[in-house]
Amino acid sequence: MNDNDTDNRGKLKKNLEKPYYGYSIMRYFTVALIVGGIVSIALAIIFTAWVSILCWVLGVILLSSGVFLHLSMGWVNNPEKIELVKDKFSDLLGNVWDGNGKVLDMGTGLGRVAIEIAKQFPEAQVVGVDTWTKGWKLSGMTKAGAEKNAIIEGVSGRCTFQTDSALDLPFEDGEFQLVVSSFAFHAIKIPDRTVLFKEAIRALAPGGVFVICGPFSGSFLKAYKVKNMPELLEKVQQMGVEDAKFVSFKETGVELGRLANIWEMGYLSGRKV
């Protein structure tokens, strides 16, 4: 190998050191809401009559929405908070799974969870699925992006991605030993989201484990056709699951801010009978 090859390899390695997982998207969205609110209020001062009232109303809505989003979800812009959530998720997986077999990540996005599992468990074969719809692609969330991250993190040989819907997974019954999903179930707009649990459990082998991370507050629970967490846990157990339980971020020691607790974010897990 000549010196030029060595230099090129060094430059390539340097360029590939940092994966992109899209956490800046929330910051941009929050800033857009706040700026939009301020501009609307400024226009309300300039205009008169009903136009002024409309601008005031729109400005207050946008500004308050931006401030609320910052206070309740601003943690996603904090690298230390992200690492804390990631570490707690890894600890939980280490306590419920031995690291052998196939893993499915539903709604993988840019592959953060799938890639971390491949890094944590060197014997695991991980598959991430997502639809990567047009709206997400505009914000840089693509299958190619997930694949690039896997290459950067050095796990592309054991962590692959494919375009499929979590509502109708193209896998055999009992194909996986672990099924995970992180902040994806709540974003899938369907009348009854329990179908997502049904698909996850169908894809699990007997004795396999699922861990679903996300918000489970009252408004989100309605999408599962239940009124509270005990009802959801009972509903999940009736699908052939034992030891179904929910542990909130706060209970694991993850403190994201008082207002963030309104979302009841945490981990819902269980084992297929």
Backbone as CSV, one residue per row, in Angstrom:
resi,resn,N_x,N_y,N_z,CA_x,CA_y,CA_z,C_x,C_y,C_z
1,MET,0.847,-1.198,0.000,0.000,0.000,0.000,0.883,1.249,0.000
2,ASN,0.630,2.176,-0.946,1.439,3.382,-1.012,0.907,4.461,-0.081
3,ASP,1.674,5.576,0.001,1.295,6.647,0.929,-0.035,7.290,0.554
4,ASN,-0.308,7.386,-0.761,-1.572,7.999,-1.200,-2.774,7.182,-0.742
5,ASP,-2.636,5.848,-0.833,-3.718,4.973,-0.375,-3.961,5.151,1.111
6,THR,-2.863,5.254,1.862,-2.985,5.442,3.313,-3.678,6.752,3.635
7,ASP,-3.302,7.824,2.924,-3.910,9.134,3.144,-5.391,9.117,2.798
8,ASN,-5.722,8.449,1.673,-7.121,8.381,1.250,-7.968,7.618,2.255
9,ARG,-7.392,6.531,2.799,-8.108,5.769,3.800,-8.334,6.598,5.062
10,GLY,-7.307,7.374,5.419,-7.423,8.230,6.597,-8.492,9.288,6.420
11,LYS,-8.545,9.883,5.229,-9.554,10.900,4.952,-10.952,10.291,4.945
12,LEU,-11.075,9.087,4.347,-12.361,8.423,4.302,-12.859,8.100,5.695
13,LYS,-11.962,7.583,6.531,-12.332,7.251,7.903,-12.789,8.484,8.659
14,LYS,-12.090,9.579,8.439,-12.428,10.833,9.117,-13.806,11.309,8.685
15,ASN,-14.099,11.176,7.373,-15.381,11.627,6.861,-16.535,10.772,7.361
16,LEU,-16.254,9.513,7.693,-17.301,8.599,8.102,-17.417,8.444,9.612
17,GLU,-16.750,9.275,10.360,-16.727,9.099,11.809,-18.063,9.378,12.484
18,LYS,-18.831,10.323,11.981,-20.046,10.734,12.673,-21.298,10.357,11.880
19,PRO,-22.098,9.444,12.407,-23.362,9.110,11.755,-24.379,10.216,11.969
20,TYR,-25.411,10.229,11.156,-26.471,11.228,11.280,-27.771,10.523,11.651
21,TYR,-28.340,10.898,12.813,-29.570,10.266,13.269,-30.754,11.234,13.320
22,GLY,-30.582,12.426,12.788,-31.716,13.317,12.588,-32.265,14.024,13.801
23,TYR,-31.505,14.093,14.896,-32.039,14.722,16.100,-32.230,16.232,15.952
24,SER,-31.574,16.835,14.976,-31.707,18.282,14.782,-33.056,18.659,14.189
25,ILE,-33.801,17.683,13.681,-35.090,17.968,13.059,-36.034,18.640,14.045
26,MET,-36.075,18.128,15.269,-36.967,18.688,16.283,-36.589,20.128,16.606
27,ARG,-35.294,20.428,16.627,-34.849,21.793,16.894,-35.340,22.736,15.800
28,TYR,-35.173,22.329,14.546,-35.607,23.170,13.425,-37.117,23.407,13.465
29,PHE,-37.866,22.353,13.776,-39.320,22.462,13.818,-39.758,23.401,14.935
30,THR,-39.114,23.276,16.097,-39.452,24.129,17.230,-39.144,25.591,16.933
31,VAL,-37.973,25.838,16.367,-37.583,27.212,16.016,-38.552,27.793,14.983
32,ALA,-38.966,26.961,14.020,-39.893,27.425,12.989,-41.221,27.856,13.610
33,LEU,-41.702,27.109,14.586,-42.956,27.467,15.251,-42.828,28.780,16.012
34,ILE,-41.736,28.920,16.755,-41.534,30.137,17.550,-41.362,31.356,16.657
35,VAL,-40.537,31.231,15.641,-40.320,32.357,14.713,-41.624,32.702,13.996
36,GLY,-42.352,31.663,13.563,-43.627,31.906,12.896,-44.605,32.637,13.795
37,GLY,-44.598,32.289,15.083,-45.471,32.966,16.032,-45.104,34.423,16.218
38,ILE,-43.815,34.679,16.335,-43.348,36.067,16.511,-43.682,36.907,15.285
39,VAL,-43.467,36.359,14.104,-43.766,37.087,12.858,-45.259,37.383,12.766
40,SER,-46.093,36.408,13.098,-47.545,36.598,13.035,-48.009,37.692,13.992
41,ILE,-47.439,37.710,15.192,-47.799,38.743,16.167,-47.345,40.118,15.687
42,ALA,-46.166,40.160,15.063,-45.675,41.428,14.508,-46.598,41.931,13.401
43,LEU,-47.084,41.017,12.566,-48.008,41.401,11.499,-49.343,41.878,12.060
44,ALA,-49.721,41.319,13.208,-50.977,41.729,13.842,-50.933,43.199,14.249
45,ILE,-49.741,43.649,14.605,-49.584,45.055,14.996,-49.691,45.971,13.782
46,ILE,-49.228,45.461,12.637,-49.228,46.266,11.413,-50.621,46.346,10.793
47,PHE,-51.292,45.189,10.691,-52.599,45.159,10.044,-53.702,45.624,10.994
48,THR,-54.891,45.760,10.454,-56.047,46.203,11.237,-57.220,45.242,11.026
49,ALA,-58.263,45.476,11.816,-59.520,44.736,11.713,-59.299,43.228,11.839
50,TRP,-60.044,42.464,11.018,-60.056,41.005,11.178,-58.717,40.368,10.843
51,VAL,-57.943,40.995,9.955,-56.624,40.459,9.611,-55.718,40.497,10.838
52,SER,-55.798,41.586,11.590,-55.000,41.719,12.810,-55.376,40.643,13.828
53,ILE,-56.690,40.417,13.990,-57.160,39.404,14.942,-56.681,38.014,14.531
54,LEU,-56.783,37.736,13.234,-56.333,36.440,12.715,-54.844,36.228,12.975
55,CYS,-54.051,37.270,12.733,-52.599,37.172,12.966,-52.280,36.978,14.436
56,TRP,-53.035,37.683,15.303,-52.826,37.515,16.741,-53.092,36.073,17.173
57,VAL,-54.220,35.553,16.744,-54.600,34.186,17.113,-53.578,33.183,16.602
58,LEU,-53.212,33.319,15.320,-52.241,32.402,14.721,-50.890,32.520,15.426
59,GLY,-50.496,33.756,15.730,-49.215,33.982,16.395,-49.150,33.352,17.769
60,VAL,-50.223,33.506,18.536,-50.262,32.934,19.885,-50.216,31.410,19.816
61,ILE,-50.954,30.838,18.872,-50.975,29.372,18.727,-49.594,28.851,18.361
62,LEU,-48.965,29.475,17.375,-47.643,29.024,16.937,-46.590,29.202,18.027
63,LEU,-46.603,30.359,18.674,-45.609,30.647,19.697,-45.765,29.718,20.905
64,SER,-46.996,29.537,21.363,-47.223,28.665,22.520,-46.897,27.213,22.180
65,SER,-47.193,26.804,20.946,-46.874,25.440,20.525,-45.369,25.222,20.490
66,GLY,-44.644,26.211,20.004,-43.190,26.111,19.949,-42.558,26.044,21.327
67,VAL,-43.043,26.883,22.242,-42.512,26.893,23.606,-42.841,25.578,24.304
68,PHE,-44.075,25.095,24.129,-44.474,23.826,24.748,-43.625,22.673,24.213
69,LEU,-43.414,22.652,22.906,-42.611,21.588,22.305,-41.186,21.624,22.825
70,HIS,-40.642,22.830,22.987,-39.282,22.964,23.511,-39.189,22.439,24.946
71,LEU,-40.177,22.768,25.763,-40.138,22.371,27.164,-40.417,20.878,27.369
72,SER,-41.229,20.296,26.495,-41.610,18.899,26.678,-40.777,17.919,25.867
73,MET,-40.222,18.380,24.727,-39.454,17.484,23.862,-38.078,18.032,23.505
74,GLY,-37.681,19.106,24.160,-36.378,19.701,23.869,-35.210,18.790,24.185
75,TRP,-35.452,17.760,24.998,-34.380,16.834,25.380,-33.783,16.110,24.188
76,VAL,-34.548,15.984,23.098,-34.019,15.253,21.935,-32.873,16.022,21.267
77,ASN,-32.717,17.284,21.629,-31.611,18.082,21.103,-30.393,18.065,22.022
78,ASN,-30.517,17.361,23.135,-29.453,17.311,24.135,-28.701,15.984,24.033
79,PRO,-27.458,15.999,23.538,-26.690,14.751,23.371,-26.577,13.931,24.640
80,GLU,-26.442,14.595,25.785,-26.319,13.867,27.053,-27.614,13.129,27.393
81,LYS,-28.761,13.766,27.139,-30.047,13.125,27.402,-30.249,11.945,26.455
82,ILE,-29.873,12.128,25.204,-30.001,11.055,24.216,-29.164,9.851,24.639
83,GLU,-27.946,10.094,25.069,-27.071,9.005,25.504,-27.634,8.303,26.736
84,LEU,-28.251,9.065,27.625,-28.839,8.484,28.825,-29.985,7.553,28.465
85,VAL,-30.859,8.005,27.567,-31.976,7.175,27.114,-31.450,5.922,26.425
86,LYS,-30.430,6.098,25.591,-29.832,4.965,24.871,-29.232,3.957,25.838
87,ASP,-28.517,4.442,26.841,-27.870,3.551,27.805,-28.904,2.765,28.621
88,LYS,-29.984,3.423,29.018,-31.022,2.737,29.790,-31.716,1.675,28.941
89,PHE,-31.903,1.978,27.653,-32.510,1.016,26.737,-31.598,-0.202,26.591
90,SER,-30.310,0.047,26.465,-29.332,-1.039,26.351,-29.308,-1.891,27.610
91,ASP,-29.380,-1.236,28.772,-29.405,-1.977,30.035,-30.632,-2.878,30.114
92,LEU,-31.769,-2.338,29.685,-33.011,-3.111,29.721,-32.917,-4.334,28.817
93,LEU,-32.385,-4.142,27.609,-32.242,-5.271,26.679,-31.305,-6.329,27.259
94,GLY,-30.225,-5.875,27.877,-29.271,-6.811,28.463,-29.869,-7.643,29.578
95,ASN,-30.912,-7.122,30.219,-31.552,-7.840,31.324,-32.603,-8.841,30.859
96,VAL,-33.117,-8.670,29.630,-34.214,-9.531,29.189,-33.860,-10.423,28.005
97,TRP,-32.680,-10.212,27.401,-32.326,-10.972,26.195,-30.862,-11.374,26.248
98,ASP,-30.564,-12.598,25.751,-29.197,-13.116,25.830,-28.306,-12.696,24.663
99,GLY,-28.870,-11.997,23.679,-28.052,-11.486,22.582,-27.860,-12.434,21.417
100,ASN,-28.510,-13.580,21.430,-28.379,-14.552,20.345,-29.644,-14.589,19.492
101,GLY,-29.460,-14.600,18.174,-30.597,-14.721,17.280,-30.847,-13.488,16.439
102,LYS,-32.057,-13.431,15.880,-32.433,-12.350,14.973,-33.254,-11.290,15.698
103,VAL,-33.025,-10.053,15.278,-33.695,-8.902,15.891,-34.440,-8.124,14.815
104,LEU,-35.634,-7.673,15.144,-36.417,-6.828,14.248,-36.646,-5.479,14.901
105,ASP,-36.335,-4.419,14.167,-36.587,-3.052,14.633,-37.687,-2.459,13.767
106,MET,-38.863,-2.256,14.348,-40.020,-1.740,13.615,-40.022,-0.214,13.645
107,GLY,-40.073,0.401,12.453,-40.017,1.854,12.378,-38.624,2.345,12.694
108,THR,-37.658,1.809,11.988,-36.237,2.006,12.337,-35.710,3.402,12.062
109,GLY,-36.360,4.150,11.156,-35.875,5.502,10.852,-34.479,5.486,10.278
110,LEU,-33.562,6.161,10.941,-32.170,6.196,10.498,-31.326,5.116,11.180
111,GLY,-32.000,4.160,11.811,-31.317,2.955,12.280,-30.620,3.048,13.618
112,ARG,-30.886,4.079,14.392,-30.147,4.254,15.648,-30.267,3.031,16.562
113,VAL,-31.488,2.573,16.817,-31.687,1.449,17.734,-31.138,0.160,17.139
114,ALA,-31.440,-0.097,15.865,-30.953,-1.316,15.214,-29.431,-1.394,15.259
115,ILE,-28.786,-0.286,14.988,-27.323,-0.236,14.962,-26.745,-0.414,16.364
116,GLU,-27.357,0.218,17.351,-26.868,0.081,18.727,-26.988,-1.365,19.215
117,ILE,-28.066,-2.036,18.814,-28.228,-3.439,19.202,-27.152,-4.300,18.546
118,ALA,-26.877,-4.034,17.278,-25.828,-4.779,16.575,-24.466,-4.553,17.231
119,LYS,-24.233,-3.350,17.732,-22.971,-3.041,18.407,-22.907,-3.694,19.783
120,GLN,-24.032,-3.703,20.493,-24.058,-4.238,21.851,-23.997,-5.760,21.876
121,PHE,-24.637,-6.394,20.872,-24.720,-7.852,20.839,-24.053,-8.369,19.567
122,PRO,-22.787,-8.737,19.619,-22.020,-9.127,18.426,-22.504,-10.395,17.735
123,GLU,-23.371,-11.184,18.383,-23.896,-12.396,17.762,-25.248,-12.160,17.093
124,ALA,-25.795,-10.977,17.250,-27.138,-10.692,16.739,-27.133,-10.332,15.261
125,GLN,-28.192,-10.747,14.565,-28.454,-10.336,13.195,-29.686,-9.436,13.227
126,VAL,-29.523,-8.175,12.826,-30.573,-7.177,13.010,-31.159,-6.727,11.666
127,VAL,-32.484,-6.631,11.628,-33.188,-6.126,10.454,-34.038,-4.931,10.881
128,GLY,-33.879,-3.808,10.212,-34.693,-2.634,10.477,-35.660,-2.401,9.334
129,VAL,-36.930,-2.201,9.658,-37.930,-1.943,8.623,-38.582,-0.585,8.852
130,ASP,-38.935,0.040,7.746,-39.612,1.331,7.796,-40.219,1.581,6.418
131,THR,-41.177,2.498,6.366,-41.732,2.871,5.061,-40.997,4.080,4.480
132,TRP,-40.319,4.829,5.340,-39.576,6.023,4.900,-40.423,6.854,3.942
133,THR,-41.576,7.279,4.422,-42.506,8.032,3.596,-41.909,9.366,3.155
134,LYS,-42.551,9.976,2.190,-42.029,11.198,1.568,-41.775,12.304,2.585
135,GLY,-42.683,12.455,3.540,-42.520,13.506,4.540,-41.244,13.347,5.346
136,TRP,-40.925,12.104,5.744,-39.702,11.850,6.504,-38.473,12.002,5.625
137,LYS,-38.589,11.625,4.355,-37.448,11.749,3.455,-37.007,13.199,3.296
138,LEU,-37.988,14.113,3.321,-37.662,15.529,3.196,-36.788,16.013,4.347
139,SER,-36.874,15.333,5.487,-36.060,15.719,6.646,-34.785,14.876,6.748
140,GLY,-34.490,14.118,5.694,-33.246,13.355,5.653,-33.342,11.955,6.204
141,MET,-34.553,11.511,6.542,-34.723,10.178,7.107,-35.018,9.191,5.974
142,THR,-34.008,8.460,5.535,-34.127,7.565,4.396,-33.468,6.212,4.682
143,LYS,-33.805,5.239,3.853,-33.184,3.921,3.959,-31.684,4.030,3.685
144,ALA,-31.321,4.825,2.686,-29.906,5.018,2.361,-29.160,5.631,3.548
145,GLY,-29.830,6.532,4.264,-29.216,7.141,5.436,-28.955,6.131,6.534
146,ALA,-29.920,5.220,6.740,-29.746,4.167,7.750,-28.604,3.239,7.359
147,GLU,-28.541,2.880,6.098,-27.484,1.991,5.625,-26.108,2.649,5.755
148,LYS,-26.045,3.943,5.486,-24.793,4.670,5.627,-24.347,4.699,7.092
149,ASN,-25.301,4.900,7.995,-24.970,4.899,9.424,-24.414,3.549,9.874
150,ALA,-24.997,2.463,9.344,-24.518,1.124,9.701,-23.085,0.910,9.224
151,ILE,-22.767,1.458,8.064,-21.401,1.362,7.544,-20.444,2.152,8.430
152,ILE,-20.845,3.363,8.777,-20.010,4.214,9.622,-19.748,3.555,10.975
153,GLU,-20.779,2.926,11.520,-20.662,2.298,12.844,-20.014,0.915,12.785
154,GLY,-19.743,0.434,11.564,-19.026,-0.830,11.414,-19.849,-2.082,11.640
155,VAL,-21.179,-2.000,11.423,-22.030,-3.177,11.653,-22.885,-3.536,10.443
156,SER,-22.540,-3.013,9.286,-23.372,-3.232,8.090,-23.487,-4.705,7.711
157,GLY,-22.529,-5.528,8.126,-22.593,-6.953,7.822,-23.649,-7.686,8.622
158,ARG,-24.059,-7.099,9.754,-25.049,-7.753,10.619,-26.295,-6.906,10.845
159,CYS,-26.357,-5.759,10.206,-27.497,-4.858,10.398,-27.962,-4.359,9.039
160,THR,-29.090,-4.844,8.582,-29.606,-4.493,7.262,-30.964,-3.808,7.386
161,PHE,-31.390,-3.174,6.304,-32.636,-2.414,6.320,-33.452,-2.721,5.070
162,GLN,-34.768,-2.715,5.244,-35.642,-2.955,4.110,-36.937,-2.166,4.251
163,THR,-37.508,-1.821,3.110,-38.724,-1.017,3.085,-39.944,-1.914,3.225
164,ASP,-40.573,-1.855,4.379,-41.774,-2.645,4.645,-42.613,-1.945,5.704
165,SER,-43.894,-2.277,5.733,-44.804,-1.674,6.707,-44.880,-2.512,7.975
166,ALA,-44.883,-1.836,9.110,-45.029,-2.513,10.393,-46.417,-3.120,10.553
167,LEU,-47.356,-2.707,9.713,-48.718,-3.232,9.786,-48.851,-4.593,9.115
168,ASP,-47.906,-4.914,8.246,-47.960,-6.179,7.515,-46.534,-6.641,7.226
169,LEU,-45.892,-7.155,8.242,-44.482,-7.537,8.138,-44.302,-8.750,7.220
170,PRO,-43.304,-8.727,6.347,-43.102,-9.812,5.382,-42.239,-10.956,5.931
171,PHE,-42.442,-11.294,7.187,-41.622,-12.314,7.834,-42.485,-13.482,8.301
172,GLU,-41.835,-14.628,8.421,-42.529,-15.815,8.887,-42.888,-15.676,10.370
173,ASP,-43.890,-16.403,10.781,-44.234,-16.445,12.199,-43.048,-16.985,12.992
174,GLY,-42.750,-16.324,14.105,-41.695,-16.809,14.991,-40.284,-16.699,14.442
175,GLU,-40.046,-15.729,13.566,-38.734,-15.623,12.924,-37.684,-14.925,13.786
176,PHE,-38.123,-14.136,14.774,-37.186,-13.307,15.533,-37.186,-13.662,17.026
177,GLN,-36.019,-13.441,17.630,-35.889,-13.653,19.070,-36.111,-12.355,19.859
178,LEU,-35.993,-11.223,19.173,-36.212,-9.922,19.807,-36.857,-8.980,18.806
179,VAL,-37.908,-8.289,19.237,-38.548,-7.250,18.425,-38.543,-5.962,19.236
180,VAL,-38.060,-4.891,18.628,-38.012,-3.598,19.306,-38.632,-2.523,18.428
181,SER,-38.972,-1.432,19.050,-39.417,-0.241,18.321,-39.216,0.949,19.236
182,SER,-38.710,2.024,18.688,-38.436,3.210,19.496,-39.061,4.447,18.866
183,PHE,-40.018,5.021,19.567,-40.702,6.239,19.128,-41.213,6.115,17.692
184,ALA,-41.893,5.004,17.417,-42.460,4.779,16.089,-43.952,4.457,16.161
185,PHE,-44.366,3.640,17.129,-45.762,3.211,17.197,-46.717,4.405,17.249
186,HIS,-46.377,5.412,18.044,-47.293,6.549,18.221,-47.436,7.379,16.955
187,ALA,-46.493,7.245,16.018,-46.518,8.045,14.793,-47.274,7.367,13.657
188,ILE,-47.697,6.124,13.873,-48.423,5.382,12.840,-49.913,5.619,13.034
189,LYS,-50.524,6.288,12.084,-51.916,6.713,12.211,-52.869,5.641,11.690
190,ILE,-53.408,4.866,12.611,-54.396,3.841,12.293,-55.457,3.838,13.392
191,PRO,-56.655,3.317,13.112,-57.732,3.359,14.112,-57.398,2.642,15.420
192,ASP,-56.709,1.499,15.327,-56.379,0.727,16.529,-54.935,0.241,16.420
193,ARG,-54.055,0.829,17.220,-52.628,0.513,17.119,-52.254,-0.826,17.752
194,THR,-53.198,-1.513,18.351,-52.859,-2.817,18.903,-52.456,-3.801,17.808
195,VAL,-52.824,-3.505,16.554,-52.387,-4.365,15.442,-50.864,-4.387,15.349
196,LEU,-50.219,-3.328,15.803,-48.751,-3.276,15.797,-48.175,-4.284,16.793
197,PHE,-48.805,-4.391,17.947,-48.377,-5.394,18.919,-48.632,-6.807,18.378
198,LYS,-49.762,-6.978,17.706,-50.081,-8.293,17.141,-49.012,-8.729,16.138
199,GLU,-48.581,-7.806,15.287,-47.550,-8.132,14.300,-46.202,-8.406,14.961
200,ALA,-45.878,-7.606,15.954,-44.614,-7.807,16.674,-44.593,-9.184,17.343
201,ILE,-45.693,-9.539,17.979,-45.773,-10.820,18.686,-45.810,-11.982,17.692
202,ARG,-46.495,-11.810,16.569,-46.524,-12.858,15.545,-45.128,-13.176,15.045
203,ALA,-44.314,-12.136,14.860,-42.964,-12.328,14.325,-41.999,-12.925,15.342
204,LEU,-42.386,-12.911,16.621,-41.521,-13.436,17.679,-41.600,-14.955,17.787
205,ALA,-40.465,-15.564,18.043,-40.433,-16.989,18.357,-40.911,-17.184,19.792
206,PRO,-41.470,-18.365,20.140,-41.840,-18.622,21.529,-40.643,-18.387,22.450
207,GLY,-40.868,-17.648,23.504,-39.785,-17.283,24.410,-39.088,-15.993,24.028
208,GLY,-39.439,-15.474,22.844,-38.846,-14.223,22.377,-39.388,-13.025,23.133
209,VAL,-38.647,-11.929,23.092,-38.966,-10.739,23.872,-39.220,-9.542,22.953
210,PHE,-40.165,-8.691,23.348,-40.352,-7.421,22.644,-40.189,-6.279,23.641
211,VAL,-39.637,-5.170,23.155,-39.492,-3.956,23.958,-39.893,-2.780,23.087
212,ILE,-40.960,-2.110,23.472,-41.480,-0.971,22.705,-41.268,0.295,23.517
213,CYS,-40.536,1.225,22.960,-40.228,2.487,23.642,-41.020,3.620,23.004
214,GLY,-41.622,4.463,23.833,-42.375,5.583,23.285,-43.264,6.231,24.318
215,PRO,-44.137,7.153,23.886,-45.066,7.812,24.806,-46.336,6.977,24.996
216,PHE,-46.785,6.896,26.241,-47.985,6.116,26.549,-48.906,6.895,27.485
217,SER,-49.026,8.186,27.260,-49.937,8.995,28.061,-51.375,8.726,27.625
218,GLY,-52.333,9.304,28.343,-53.743,9.042,28.068,-54.149,9.232,26.627
219,SER,-53.714,10.326,26.007,-54.100,10.603,24.630,-53.547,9.564,23.666
220,PHE,-52.351,9.054,23.938,-51.764,8.027,23.084,-52.400,6.664,23.348
221,LEU,-52.804,6.404,24.578,-53.433,5.128,24.915,-54.770,4.950,24.202
222,LYS,-55.449,6.059,23.926,-56.738,5.973,23.230,-56.603,5.290,21.875
223,ALA,-55.446,5.446,21.250,-55.221,4.829,19.940,-55.098,3.307,20.030
224,TYR,-54.941,2.790,21.264,-54.918,1.340,21.483,-56.271,0.844,21.990
225,LYS,-57.255,1.739,21.987,-58.614,1.416,22.435,-58.650,0.974,23.898
226,VAL,-57.850,1.627,24.728,-57.849,1.365,26.166,-57.866,2.706,26.906
227,LYS,-58.205,2.647,28.191,-58.285,3.866,28.986,-57.045,4.114,29.824
228,ASN,-56.305,3.047,30.133,-55.137,3.203,30.990,-54.123,2.104,30.707
229,MET,-52.958,2.199,31.333,-51.889,1.239,31.072,-52.238,-0.181,31.512
230,PRO,-52.848,-0.390,32.687,-53.216,-1.763,33.056,-54.092,-2.446,32.012
231,GLU,-55.007,-1.685,31.393,-55.861,-2.255,30.345,-55.031,-2.645,29.129
232,LEU,-54.060,-1.811,28.768,-53.207,-2.134,27.616,-52.365,-3.370,27.895
233,LEU,-51.812,-3.459,29.091,-51.003,-4.621,29.457,-51.836,-5.901,29.415
234,GLU,-53.066,-5.813,29.894,-53.950,-6.978,29.859,-54.275,-7.368,28.415
235,LYS,-54.501,-6.366,27.587,-54.813,-6.604,26.175,-53.640,-7.279,25.470
236,VAL,-52.430,-6.835,25.792,-51.237,-7.418,25.188,-51.035,-8.854,25.662
237,GLN,-51.256,-9.092,26.940,-51.082,-10.441,27.487,-52.048,-11.438,26.860
238,GLN,-53.230,-10.968,26.470,-54.209,-11.828,25.831,-53.777,-12.253,24.423
239,MET,-52.722,-11.629,23.903,-52.183,-12.000,22.591,-51.160,-13.125,22.687
240,GLY,-51.015,-13.697,23.867,-50.060,-14.779,24.040,-48.743,-14.308,24.612
241,VAL,-48.834,-13.382,25.556,-47.632,-12.784,26.155,-47.671,-12.973,27.662
242,GLU,-46.508,-13.200,28.246,-46.393,-13.245,29.696,-45.439,-12.150,30.174
243,ASP,-45.586,-11.792,31.425,-44.721,-10.796,32.051,-44.745,-9.460,31.309
244,ALA,-45.917,-9.081,30.807,-46.047,-7.766,30.166,-45.971,-6.686,31.232
245,LYS,-45.140,-5.694,31.005,-44.992,-4.622,31.992,-44.559,-3.327,31.328
246,PHE,-44.820,-2.244,32.031,-44.422,-0.913,31.553,-43.564,-0.243,32.604
247,VAL,-42.410,0.272,32.173,-41.509,1.002,33.059,-41.270,2.379,32.456
248,SER,-41.616,3.418,33.180,-41.442,4.777,32.659,-39.980,5.198,32.684
249,PHE,-39.654,6.183,31.861,-38.294,6.736,31.871,-37.921,7.171,33.286
250,LYS,-38.863,7.822,33.950,-38.587,8.356,35.282,-38.217,7.235,36.248
251,GLU,-38.898,6.090,36.134,-38.621,4.957,37.018,-37.246,4.357,36.768
252,THR,-36.710,4.525,35.567,-35.379,4.003,35.258,-34.282,4.993,35.609
253,GLY,-34.673,6.175,36.083,-33.682,7.181,36.438,-33.405,8.182,35.339
254,VAL,-34.181,8.126,34.247,-34.018,9.076,33.151,-34.905,10.281,33.426
255,GLU,-34.330,11.405,33.750,-35.082,12.622,34.030,-34.897,13.587,32.866
256,LEU,-35.976,13.807,32.120,-35.907,14.632,30.914,-36.514,16.011,31.115
257,GLY,-36.952,16.295,32.317,-37.615,17.570,32.580,-39.045,17.326,33.008
258,ARG,-39.546,18.183,33.884,-40.869,17.971,34.461,-41.957,17.911,33.409
259,LEU,-41.932,18.797,32.429,-42.994,18.845,31.428,-42.944,17.637,30.504
260,ALA,-41.754,17.062,30.332,-41.621,15.886,29.471,-42.370,14.689,30.045
261,ASN,-42.598,14.696,31.353,-43.269,13.568,32.002,-44.738,13.438,31.604
262,ILE,-45.318,14.486,31.034,-46.736,14.415,30.658,-46.978,13.394,29.562
263,TRP,-45.930,13.057,28.810,-46.084,12.092,27.716,-46.049,10.652,28.217
264,GLU,-45.682,10.443,29.474,-45.557,9.087,30.040,-44.684,8.205,29.137
265,MET,-43.505,8.682,28.826,-42.587,7.924,27.977,-41.937,6.803,28.771
266,GLY,-41.771,5.665,28.116,-41.160,4.541,28.800,-41.074,3.321,27.917
267,TYR,-40.898,2.157,28.551,-40.669,0.897,27.845,-41.773,-0.101,28.186
268,LEU,-42.467,-0.586,27.164,-43.463,-1.631,27.348,-42.846,-2.921,26.805
269,SER,-42.745,-3.933,27.639,-42.060,-5.158,27.242,-42.864,-6.387,27.639
270,GLY,-42.484,-7.521,27.062,-43.129,-8.784,27.398,-42.418,-9.924,26.695
271,ARG,-42.811,-11.128,27.036,-42.210,-12.330,26.453,-43.310,-13.206,25.857
272,LYS,-43.090,-13.676,24.642,-44.088,-14.528,23.980,-44.107,-15.911,24.620
273,VAL,-45.295,-16.386,24.894,-45.456,-17.701,25.513,-45.105,-18.809,24.503
